[in-house]
Each structure stands twice: as structure tokens, then as C-alpha cells.
Amino acid sequence: MTMEHTLTRRESEVMQLAAEGFTRAEIAEVMGISVDGVKQHLKRIYNRWTANNITHAVAIAVHEGICTP
């Protein structure tokens, strides 16, 4: 895993749930945070990885071994 692909524990949790097909609302419920909180985690991930969307971010995370589908 490259340094720029390193995530916080919470960001990793968001990515794992996204890889499993959870919606933003479902991720929020599971994590006990707001949908806006999920969006903020995703925004930070997109910016760090220059990902275009959640599908792109999940593809990077799976490729880097950060999460599994």
C-alpha cells in the first residue's frame, strides 16, 4: 500500500462498507454517524486518491488491498 492510499480507521470502515454495496445512508446507520459525515469521509478519500466517485474509490481500495468486495 502506498502512503497516499493510507486511510484512517473510519475511512477504511467507510470503504469496506461501500465495497460490500452499502448505500451512504446504510453506512451512516452502521457507523452511527450522519449521512453528511459519510460524505465528508468520502470527500477526503476522493481528494487524497483523486478518485472521481465511490466506484472509482472502491476499485482503488480493492486494488490496494484496503478492503475486499
N, C-alpha and C positions, 0 to 999 in steps of 0.2 A: 504494500500500500504506500503510495506516495504521500508526502507531507500535506500537499494541498487537498488531498482527499480525506484527511483525518476529520472525523466528526466528534462532537460531544456525545455523551451517553444519550441525551434526549434526542439529538438529531439522528443518531443511529436507530433509536427506537421508532421515530417517525418513518425513517426509510424502510425499516423492516416491515412495519405495518402496511406501508404503501406497496411494497413488493408483494405482500400477501393479498393485495387487492382491496384493502380497506379504503373507504372514502375519507375525505378530510374530516367530515362530521364524526365518522366512526373512530378515526384516530383520536380525535379530541375526547370522545367519550371514554375510550380505553385508557388514555393517558391522564384523564382528569383535568384537562385544560380546555380553553375555548378554541373554537374554530380559528379565530384570529391568531391565537398562539401557534397553532399548527401552521398557518400561513406564514407566520414570521420565521419559524424554523425552516420551512421550505424555501423562503426567500433568501435566507442566509446560505443555505446549501446551493441554490441556483447560482448565486453570486460567486461563491467560492469555486464552484466547479464550472462556471459558465454554461450551465445547463439551461435549456430552453423551456422545459416543462417537467412535470413529475415523471413522465415516461422516460425521458432522457436521463433524469437524475437516478431513477431506479436502475436503468441499464448500466450507468457508471458504477453504482453501488454494487451491483451483482458482479460486474467485471472485476472490480477491485476486491471482491470477497468480503465486503462490509455487511452484506445481507444475502439471503437466499430467497428465491421466488417461492 
